[in-house]
């Protein structure tokens, strides 16, 4: 099954776009982005031993992702699920280099911390960036009857949980973590965002 057929199946099942947009892959993009962030979460964040309160936020994070992801997979038949997995793997490969560049840029700005803290902080901050991008795309696609953008409650909960979690990580410095004005990080994150959304254009042109 091709990506285009999966896109058409999802839009037909959910009715998320108006008629005439059956080939638009944008509605699938938030789920592909969130799959990448969840892999980072499972590999580098969830296994870290934390205080009880911090573990609570990891639980909220995982619980809301699972709820968000289940809604996506409910749109497909069992026969289509395997093809969806292949599409997710292809998307991961498509953005892998830009994800790594963004991660390195974040770590470079955390050089005051020890290596393990750099790894954890950069993983959480990268996940937060991915969730933010997924939220923007989801709200662009999903609108109410008046055309106003909607907010996804699971993505909102994950962003809140990850923000609280990152601020609870013990650090050597009390410097506020805000990279909006750091050119290297800003360029890397913007490049990643453009790459993630560029997949949509390639699917439309393919």
Secondary structure as UniProt FT lines:
FT   HELIX           3..14
FT   TURN            19..20
FT   TURN            22..23
FT   HELIX           26..40
FT   HELIX           41..45
FT   TURN            46..47
FT   HELIX           52..73
FT   TURN            74..75
FT   HELIX           78..108
FT   TURN            109..112
FT   HELIX           115..141
FT   TURN            145..146
FT   HELIX           153..167
FT   TURN            180..181
FT   HELIX           183..205
//
